[in-house]
């Protein structure tokens, strides 16, 4: 019990990670949480939190992959 109270006291004295004012200046650093459906489940969803910049990079990469697939399909003769 004594150890737990020491750990709690240390955690309460730890400085905060970042002031809230810094996130207002850069919109890409704003945290956004989304609920993503779990593959193989009809009901289950997971909460995923990323910065706005990370979500944008993921969407851009997904679009680039889709474009590559379409371009690859157009460049080959049909039936191959």
N, C-alpha and C positions, 0 to 999 in steps of 0.2 A: 504494500500500500504506500509505503514511503517513497519507493522508486517511482511509482506512478505519479505522485504529486510533484516530484522533482521534474519529471519529463513534461508534465503539464505546465509547470511554471516556466520552463525553458521555451516551450512552444509559444506561450502567450507573450513572451518578451521578444520573439523573433520579429524583425522588421517586415513590413508588407513587401510583396514582390515588386509592384510598380504602382505609382500613383495613377489614378483614373484619368488625369488630365492628358497624359501621354497618348492614350488610345484615341482621344478625340481628334488629335492632329493628323493621324494617319488612318484613313478608313479601311485600309487593307489589314490593319492589326485588330480590327473589331472581331470579337468572337461571335460565331453564328453556330447554333446547334440545330441539327436536322434529324428527323426520325427516318431511318432507312430500313426497308423491309429485309428480313433475313431470308436468304435463299433456302428453299426447301420447306418453308413454313408459311401457312396461310395467314397467321395472325401475328406472330412475333415480329417486333420491330426493335431496332437498337438505336440509341441516341448517340449521334456522332457530332462532336464539337471540333471545329477547325476555324482558323481565321478566314476572313473574307477573301484574302489573297490566295490562300490554299484552295478554297472552294473554286475560285476562278481558274487557277492553274489546272485543277483536276478536270474541269469542264473543257478547257482548251485542249488538254491532252486527249481526252475522249473524242472530241471533234476531229482532232488531227488523225487519230487512229481510224476513225470511220472514213475520213477522206482517203486515207491510204488504201483501205480495203476496196472502196469504190473505184479508185484510179487503177488499182491492180487488176480488178475485174474487167475494166474497159480496155486495158492494154493487151489482153490475151484473146486470141481467136476463140469463138464459141466451141464448146465440146472438148476443150483441153483442160 
